[in-house]
Structures are given as C-alpha cells and as structure tokens.
Amino acid sequence: MKPHDVTRGITVGCGLLLTVLAPTIAYADTEQPKTGIEWLLECTRPSLDRLDPEVLERTQCGIVTAPLDHATPALGTLSFDITRVGAKQPLARQGALFVHPGGPGVDAGGAFAVHLATVWKHYATQPAWGKTYRALADTYDVIEIAPRGLGNLPGSRLECRSDASLMPQGDVTEDRSERNLTAMRHNARVIADACAKHPLTPYITSEQTARDLEFVRRQLGELRFNYLGIGYGTWLGAWYGGLFPEQLGRMVLDSNIDWTSSFEHASLIVAREKERIFDHFVAIPAASNPQVYQLGNTQEAVRQVFLALHPTVRAALRSNNRYYSDPAGLMSAHVLSRWLQETPDADDLTLQARARAYVFSPEAVIEHRAKSLFGLLLQRVREPLQPNVPTPGPLRLSAAESVRNAMLCSDSVYSNEAFWAQTEAEYAVKYPIAGSFLEGRQCTAWPPRTANPLPHKRLAELENLLMVQADFDDQAPAIGAAWAFERTLPASRVLLKGAYLHGVSFSGASACVSQWVGEYLVHGTMPPRSTLCSDGHDGARPRLRPFFTENDPLR
C-alpha cells in the first residue's frame, strides 16, 4: 500500500505525531494543539482472506489528530487511524464514500474499506449492473476511520483497568441463583466504575465520533459527506445526519438500529427476534422434515428438544447465532446433551469418535453440518470462559471492550437496576431460546448523567437517506428498523424478504439490493419509499454477512 499523491486535493497535516497531553490538562494560556491528517508511507496489511494487489496499490493509511472535545478544542487532542482506498481513475474522481462496519468499539483496521473496494471490482463484471459499480470503483474513494479511544498515541487509548476483582459468574439464564445474580451485579458495578472514571470516557461518544467524521470531511476537502453504515454504523450515521444535514450527500444505513430510540431499547428487542429466527429457521423446517432432522414432527416438539438440553449445552448453543439458528446445530446439541448425561466423565476424544460414527441424518449435507457443529459445540462447552461473561480477577478490559462500554453507557440513559433485574427474570422464562442476557448490563451502574439525544428529527427532514434491511436479523431486528423508518418520512427502504442477514449491501445475497444501492450511490436514484426484494431467501439456512459474523446485537 502506498500514499496518495497530494495533487488529489488532500489537505495533509504536518508534524502531527506529537505526544498528546492527558485530557484533563487545559490549554488556557498556550497555543492550541495542532490537528489534521498525516498520511503514512507504510501501512499494515488488513486481515482479509484474499487481498487484491490492485486495490492495495490504491490504499493508504494515516493518523488523524482531532480535538478531544470538538466543542472545546483547547482541551487537547486525541488521535485515531484512517484508511483510504483511492478511486481507480483519480482524474475522473467525483467524491468519497465514508464507511463504518459496525460496533461500537470495532476497529477493522481498514479492512472494511479494502473489502468494499474489492467487492465493487467484482460487481463491475456483472452484466446487469456492472456499469454502475464500475463507475463507483472508478470515481469514488472509500474512507474508513477507526473509533476514537482506540488510538496508539499517548492519551488516545481508552482501557478500563481496576484493582477491584471481578467475581466468577455463570450464564445468567441457566443460573438464576442469588449467588450468580449477585456476582453479575457486582461485576457490572466494577466495570462501570472503572470505565466511568477514565479521563477519556466523557469524550468517547457517538456525538464526538460523528464530529470526527465531519472534521475528516473538512480536512479532505470533500464537498459532501456520502456514507454507508452497518449495524452500529447506522446509529453513528444518524448522528451525523442529524448534526450536519446541510453537508449530507447520499447516505445508506444498512441493518438499522432504531436510532429514534435508545441502546436499551435496541437490547430489549433482540430476544424476541432470536425466538422468531429459531421458529422460522429451526422449528418449522425441522417439524416439516422429521425424517431428515429427527427432532419431532411439530414446532412445539422441536422447541422442547432445545429446552430439555443439558444447561451447559443449551448455553453453548445459544452463544452463537450460527449454532442456534441451524437445525443441524440443535441435532448436534441434542446428541451431545444426551451423551454428557449418560457418561459425564467421557473425554473429548471419545465423544468426537462417537460423533464420527453416529448417523445424525440420512441426508448427506445435513449429516456433514451436524458433525461439524458437534465439534464446535463440544469445544464451547469445554471452554472455561463463556461468551458475555467477564473474566474473574482484576479488571483488565481491552481498548475495544472499553470503548464499547463507554459508547453504550454514555450515548443513552438506562433504566434502573430494579427494572433490569425484573426484565432479565421475565426474559429467562418468556424467551428461553434467546435467554436473559441483555446488552449494556453494566450501564445500570453508570454514574447519573444527562445524555444528549440523537437529533433524529433533523434527519427525518432529509430526502437523501436509503435504509436497507433483511427480514431476519438478530443483531439489528427489522422491527426496530421499521420504527425508525416510519418516523423518517422522506426516506426510502429496501427490505430483503425471507433472508437472515446482517449487512445486506455488498454481501452478495441479493442482486436486487445490490442494484438499488449501486444506482443510489452513483446516480442518486432512490427506490420507491417501501421496496421489497425477494431474491435473498435461502431455504432454512441463514446467511451471515461475510465481513463480520460475530454474535453482537449492535453490529
């Protein structure tokens, strides 16, 4: 990867790799700190399976130094990374598309920008809409910036640390004992206390990050802010659109969180969506094909198989959207649960050998998937640390975890401990497939504050917003996206019917979606307000976005 030529109209900062003073230091009588962008000569190659040399040749990386607080620049600065993939034909360049892959707290290291540019090259060869994507690849840069709080320069990295110890904690759905609930509440307080006290935390918000985007736009000299955001990126994009509607060009919000509400609300609707996905992709097909799946001939019988699993197996199956949404996953869990109960002392080699010899299904494809998922579930059962459960001992959160906590807890106001305790108890019974884990549990212990609301009413007045959504999405449920859509009258929405997907645009799941999104980004052609695409249904198999597939409700 190499730096871009400065003749392309890029404003490049100089002398920016200076030590950044701690955020608590004021600059009342000194020169304001320098800000800008410094493009680097060498870049770390992004972590992708296949890297296109031609795309890498057009890729450069840099460091942005921005105000710590955009409202009070004299407080100091912080730095974060930037990646840009240049247009294939710089002399014909029309602008840039800013992109955000999700999160919060996810640093893709520029991989998302490189991924999109590579996908556009592939799409340019398609007969139906290749011309559109050829124009997009030829004339638009792709810009990706890392979240604030993940920078490597002094004063730019948020890491929540504490000598207070986290208590051992089990899965809160499977273990509703007072001892485990006490540990959960204690751990939430320790995390909240450590993160809230960090001097960077007050400035790690979506509002400040949206202002970072505007800062970078101005530094690059871009006349308009064009944007594609996925998952949490829709929340961030809505922030930008609400703050800077006059600068907004074309915006695509894909797999939408309900940005007219709160993170708490986004967390509360996930359980209902997980149950819906289980019923649609597991219970219905399994009951319709009892000879193939051998899980029962009614939807209720299939659900009872899940509920009768050994608690550790049930927690393992629930821990990943790939496992719980596949009938083959439930088949594997059913057999593993029975064997663990029959021979609790059996070692892993013995269990794996039994699984290789066992016939899960008469259908070869299902048989292969069940055997593969058996090994994954066994590994998850044996892991001493469960997903969504903090590590016991002194608190040592990574920068990504710390930024995630700061964003979740600073952006929205949460209900009190009593509400969450009651809700978790209800969810454990009402939504047994999904469980009672709720994102942002530690935010109930966050110090009292007044969170600035997302200015979505200004966004609702704009006509240059395209929303994209899959019918099924347990990370950003379609019902939440629908609420945002109904409150944003000028917007258009493309809904991919029957598909289970997070991150629909450029996923390869739907030619219909790809064509609409491409036409909008290149030509500004908006689809009808409510547009359905129906070419993404893939039977009973869920389709997960290839770039990010982790089980994360806000991604």
N, C-alpha and C positions, 0 to 999 in steps of 0.2 A: 504494500500500500504506500502511496506517495502523497506529498502535499499538493494542494491545488495551486494553480497559478494565480497570483494576486490580481492579474488583469481581469479576473472574472467578477469584479465589483465586490470583493470581500473586504470588509473592514477588519483588519488584523491588529490586535493589541500587541504591545511590546513590553518587555520587562515585567511579565506578569507572574513568573514563578518566584514570587517573594513569599517570605514567611507571613502567614496571616495571623494577626493578633487574635487572642481569645475574644469571643463575642461579648464578654462582659466589659471590655475596655471601650471607653468612649473616645471620640476624636474631636473634642470641643475646640481645642486651640491648635490643631495640627492639620496638615494637608489631608484632604480626603483620599482614601486609598484608591489606587488605580484599578480600573475594571476593564474588561474586554475579553478577547479570544486570542489565544496563542496556538497556532497550528504546529503540530509536531512533525519531525522528519521521519520518525519510525512509529509504527503502530503495532500493538499486539493483534495477532490474527484472531478473528472471532471464532467462537466454538460452534462450528456447524459441521455436519457430516460431509457435505460437498461444497467446496468453495470454487466459485467461478473466477479464474485468473483475471479475466477482463473486468469483472465487477470490482475485484480487489484493486486493480490498477487505478480505478476511479475513486477509490476510498481513501479518505484521510481522517485523522483524529486530532483532537486538540483539547485544551483545557480552558474552560470558561471561568473567569473570575467576576462574580456578580456581587451586588450589595447583599450583606447579610439580611438586612431589612430594607426592602425597596421603598418603604415609606420614610425611612431614616437612614440614608446612605452613610452618614458619618459614624454609624455604629461599627463599621468594619466590613469585611468581605468574607465570602467563602467560595470554594471552587468545586467544579464538577466537570465531568468529561463530556465531550461532544464528538459525534461521528457524522461524517457527511459522505454520501455516495454521489458523485457528480453526474450530471446529465451526460449521455453519450455524445451529444452534439452541443458542446458548450456555446457555440456561436448562435445556435437557434434556441438557446435556453429561455424558458418562459417563467420560471419561478422554482419554488421548493415546496416539498410536502414534508411537514413535521410529523413524526410518528411516535406513538407510545404503545408498547406491547402489553401493558397491564401492570399489576402490582397491588397495592403500593409497596415500595421498597425493593422492587426488582431492578437490577442493573443487568441488562442484556449484553453489555459490553460492545454495543454497536452491531451485534449480530442480527437484530431485527431489521435494521436498515439494509444490511447486506442481503438478508433473506428476501426482503421485498424486491430489491433491485434485481435479484436473480430470478424471482418469480415473474417479474414483468418481462424479462428477456424471453422466458419460456412462453408466456402468454402471447408475445408478439408473433409467434409462429403459428398461432391458431387461425384457421381460415375465417371463422365467424367474426371474431373481434380482435384479430391480430393488429390491424391498423391502429386501433385505439391505443393498445398497450405499447406499440412501437413508438407512438407519439409521446406517451407518458415516459418511457425509458429514455427517449432521445432528448426531451426538453425539460425534465424536472429533476432537480436534486432531491435526495432523501436525507432528512436531518433527524438524528436521534440524540437526545441529551439524557445523561444519567440523572437519577433523582438527587436533589440536594440532600446532604447528610451522608453520602457515600464517597465523598472525595478523599484523596490520599494525602493532600497537603495539610499542614498543621491547622487546626481549628475548623476543618471542614468535614470531619468524620464523627458521626453520632454512634457511640457504643455505650449501651446501658450496662453499667457494672455496679456491683454492690457486694459488700461482705456479708450481708444478710443471706441466709441459706434458704434455698427452695426445698420444700418438703417433698418426699416421694408421693406421687399422685397417680392414680389409676384412671382408666377410662370412666368418665363421669356418667355415661349412660349405663354401663354394665355394673358399676359400683356406686350405688346411691347411699352408701353408709355415711353416717355423720362424720366419721374419721376422714373419709376421702373428700367429702364436701368441705370440711374444714381446711384440708390441705389445699384444695383448689382456691378457696377464698384467700388463704394466706399467700399463696404464690401470686395471685393476681395483685395483691397489695404490694408485694415486694417488687414486682415488675413495674407497676405503676409509679411507685415511689422513686425508684432508680431512674426511670426514663424521664419523669416529670422534672426532676431536679437537675438534669443535664443542661448546661448553659445554652446548648444549641437547640434544644427541643422547642422553645417558643417560636422558632423560625422555620421549623420543619412542618409546613402546612401545604395544602393544595393551593391555597391562595398565593403564597410566596412562590410556589413552583410554577403556577400559571404566569406570574410576573417574570419568572426566569425565562419562560418561553417568549414573552414579549421583548424582554431585554435582548435575547439572542436574535430575534427577528430584526430588531433595530440595528444590532451590531453587524448583521449580514447584509443590511440594506435591502431587505425584502419588502416590497410594497404591500403585499397581502400575506396573511397567515393562513395557509392551507394545511389541513390536519387530518390524520387518521389515528383514532384511539380505540383500543380494545379493552374491555373489562373496566378496570380502574381508570384506564385511559379515557373512557367516556366521561367519567366524573371530572377528570382534570380538564378535558376539552370543554365541558360545560362551564367550568370555572373561567376558562379563557374567554369563551364566547360571551359570558355574562359581564366580564370586566372590560373587554375590548371589542365590542360588537362592530365598531367602525373599522377595525383592522381585519376583520374576518373575511377570508376568501371562501374556499369550499371546505366544508367540514363533514367527515364521515365518522359517525360514532357507532361502533360495532360491538354487539353483545353488551347492552347497556345496563349499568346500574341505574336505579331510579334516582337521578340526580336532582329531582324535585323534592326528595325526602332526606333521609339520613343514612349513615352507615349502619346504625342499629336496625333500621327498617330493612336494609339490604340483607342483614344477617338473619333476621327473623323469617324471611320468606323462603330461605334456601331449603329448609327441612321439607316443606310442602312440595317443592319441586323435585326433591330426591325421591319422595314417595311416588310422585307421578311418573318419574322416569322408571323406577323399579316396576311399577304396574305395567307400563307400556312396553318396555323392552325386555322384561324378565317374566312377570306373571302371565301376561296374555300369550306370548308365543310359547312358553313352556306348557301352559294348560292346553293350548291348541295342538301341541305335538307331544303328547305324553310318552309315546314310544321312543322318540328321539331324545328327550331331555330327562325322562324318568323322575319327574318332580311332582307328579299329581296331575289330575285332569280338570281341576278348577283353579281359578285365581286364588281363592282363599287357601286351598291346599298348598299351593306354591308359597304363599306368604307364611304359612305355618311351618314349612321347612326352614325358612330363614329364622323364625322366632324360636325354633327348637334347637338351633345350633349351640354348641359349647360357647360360653361367653367370650373366650379368647378368640375363637374362630369368627364369631359374629363381629367382634370389634375389628379384626383383621379385614374381613370382607367389606365392612363399612368404611375402612380407612382410605380407599382409593376408588375414584369413580370408574376406573376401568374394571375393577373387580365386581362391584355391587350391581352394575348395570348390564352385566352379561349373564345369560342363563348358565353358560358353562362355568362361570365363577361360583354360582350357587351350587351347581352339581359337585364341583371340587370341594367346596366348603362342607357340603353335606357328608361326603365320604370321609374327609379329614376329621370332622367333628365326631363321627361315629367311631373311627379308629382310635382317636385320642381318649374317648370314654371307655372303649373296650380294653385298650392296652396303654394306659397312661405313661408307662415307663419306656415305650418303644422309642428307639433313637431315630434320627432323621434319615440315615441310610436305609434302615428297614422300611420306614414309611415311604420313601421315594421308590424303593424296589417294588413295594406292594402297588404303588400307583402306576408304575410302568406295566405291571402285569394285569392291572384291573381294566375292565372294559366299561368305560363311562357311558358310551353311546354307540349305537350301530352306525351312525353317520360319521364318516372319516373326519370331516372338518371340525365338527363339534368335539369328537374324541381328542383330536390334537389340541384344541384350545383348552379343554378341561385338564389334560395332563400338564400343559404349560402353566395354567393358573394354579394347579395344585402345588407346584413347587414354589411359586411366588407367595401364596397364602401361608404355606408352611414356614417360609423364611420370615414373613411378617409376624407370625405367631411366636416364633422363637426370639425375635428381636427384643432385647431388654427395654428399649425405649420405644414408646408408642407415638405415633403422629399426634400432634396437637397437645402433647403432654411435656411440660418443661423438664429439663434435666435437673435432678436433685443436686444440691450443693450451692456454693456461692454463685450469685447471678453473673453470667458472662454471655450476654446476648451479642450476636453478630451485628454488624452495621445494618445489614438488610433487615433483620428482625427488629432492631431498634427503630429504624426509620418507619417500618410498618406500624409499630405500636404508636409512634408519635403521630403519624398521619391519621390512623383510625381514631385515636382518642382526642386529637386536637381539632379535627375537622367538624365533629358533630358532638352534640350533647347527648348523653346516655341516661337512661332511667336508673333508678337506684338499685341497690343490692337486693332488696326485697322483691322487686319486680322480676329481676333476672333469676333469682332462686325459684320463684314460683313458675316462671316460664320454662325453665330447664326441667323441673319436675313434670310439668304438663307435657312437654315435648317428648320426654322419655317414654311416655305412655301413648300419646297421640300419634307420634311419628317414629315408631320403633325401628324402621328401616334406616332412617336418617340419623336418629339419635338425638341427644340433647346438647351436643356441642354447639356453642354459638360464638361466632367470630367477635372479637373485641371484648371478651370477658373481663380483661384487666381494666377496661375503660370505666367500669363501675367504681373503681377505686381511685380514679384520676382526681387530682385536686379540682375543686369547683372552679369553673371558668365560664366565660361567655364566648362561644364560638361564632365567628362571622358566618352567616348563612350564605350558601351558594346563590349568586344572583341570577337564578334561572329565569326570572320574569323578563329580564332584558334579552336573554337568549330566545325566549318564546316569541319575540317580535321579529326574529330574523327569518328570511326565506331561503337561506343557503345552508341548510342542515339536512343531511341524509342519515337516517338511522337504519341499521342493519341488524337483524336478529334471527336466530334459529328458533324453531318451535320449542325445542327442549334444550335447556342449558342450566345445569345445577350450580354454575358459578355466577351467572347473572341471569336469573329467571326471567322468562318472557313476560310474566305478569307485571314485574316491576318496570320493565322497559315500556310496557303498554301504558302504565300510569304516566310515565314521563312523556310519552308520545301524545297522549290525549291532552296534556297541558301545554303542548307546543304546537299550536295550530298551523303555522306555515310549513312545518317540517314535512318531509316525506319519509316513509318507512318501507323497507323491503323485508318481508318475513319469509324465511325458508321453511316451508311446511314439512312436517314429518321428520325433520333432521334433528339429531342430537349433536350439538357442536358449540364450541366456544371459540369465537374468532372465525367468522364466516367469510369475510372478504379475503380473497387471495389464498384460500385454503384448498382450492381445487375441488370443493364439494359441489359446486353449482355453477354451471355456465351462465345461467340466468342472472345470478347475483354478480358474477364477475363482469358481465356485460353492462349491467346497470351502474355498478360502481365505477368502472372504467369510463363510461360515457359521461358520468357526472364529473369526475376529476379532470378529464381532458377538455370536455366541451361545455360543462355546466348544465347538461341536460338532466333535469330532475324527473324521476318516475312519477306516476300518479301518487297521490298522497298515501294511499294504502295499497301496496303492491305485493302480490303473492308470487313466490317462486316454488315450484313443486318438483324440481328435478334433483333434490338432495336426499330423498328418502332412501335408506339403505337397509330395508328389511328390519330385522330385530337387532342389527349390530350398530352400536353407537359410533359416530365419527368424532374423533377428538382433533382439535387443531394441532397440526404437526409442529408448530414452533414451540408452544408451551402446552403441556398436558397435565401439569400437576394439579392436585385436588385443592383448589383455592377459590373460595366463593367470590373474591373481589377481582380476580384476574380477568 
